C-alpha cells in the first residue's frame, strides 16, 4: 500500500516538456521538463511535493 497523496489548496502549476527524438531508428534522445508551482502552502509542504516529483 502506497503513501496517501498530499492535498494542496490554491495550488497552480504549469508544466513544460521538451524532448528530442530520432526518426530512424526510432528513439528518444533526451527529455527535459520543468514544473512551475505557485502556492500559498508552507515551505515544508512544498519540499514534500518536490520530493515526490523528483
C-alpha positions as CSV (number, residue, x, y, z in Angstrom):
1,X,0.0,0.0,0.0
2,X,1.4,3.4,-1.0
3,X,1.5,6.6,0.9
4,X,-1.5,8.9,0.7
5,X,-1.4,11.8,-1.8
6,X,-0.8,15.3,-0.4
7,X,-3.8,17.6,-0.7
8,X,-2.9,21.2,-1.7
9,X,-5.2,24.2,-1.6
10,X,-4.9,27.1,-4.0
11,X,-2.1,25.5,-5.9
12,X,-1.5,26.2,-9.6
13,X,1.1,24.6,-11.8
14,X,2.5,24.9,-15.3
15,X,4.4,22.0,-16.9
16,X,6.8,22.4,-19.8
17,X,8.0,19.3,-21.7
18,X,10.7,19.3,-24.3
19,X,12.1,16.2,-26.0
20,X,14.4,15.3,-28.9
21,X,13.7,12.2,-30.9
22,X,15.4,10.4,-33.7
23,X,13.2,9.1,-36.6
24,X,15.4,6.3,-37.9
25,X,15.9,4.2,-35.8
26,X,13.1,5.5,-33.6
27,X,14.3,6.5,-30.2
28,X,14.1,9.4,-27.8
29,X,17.4,11.2,-27.4
30,X,16.5,13.4,-24.4
31,X,13.6,14.6,-22.3
32,X,13.7,17.9,-20.4
33,X,10.9,19.1,-18.1
34,X,10.1,22.0,-15.9
35,X,7.3,22.2,-13.4
36,X,6.4,25.6,-12.0
37,X,4.2,25.7,-8.9
38,X,2.5,28.8,-7.4
39,X,1.0,28.1,-4.0
40,X,0.4,29.6,-0.6
41,X,1.4,26.4,1.2
42,X,4.2,26.3,3.8
43,X,7.7,25.6,2.6
44,X,7.7,22.3,4.4
45,X,4.8,21.0,2.3
46,X,6.3,22.3,-0.9
47,X,9.5,20.4,-0.1
48,X,7.4,17.3,0.3
49,X,5.9,17.9,-3.1
50,X,9.3,18.4,-4.6
51,X,10.5,15.1,-3.1
52,X,7.5,13.3,-4.6
53,X,8.1,14.8,-8.1
54,X,11.8,14.2,-8.0
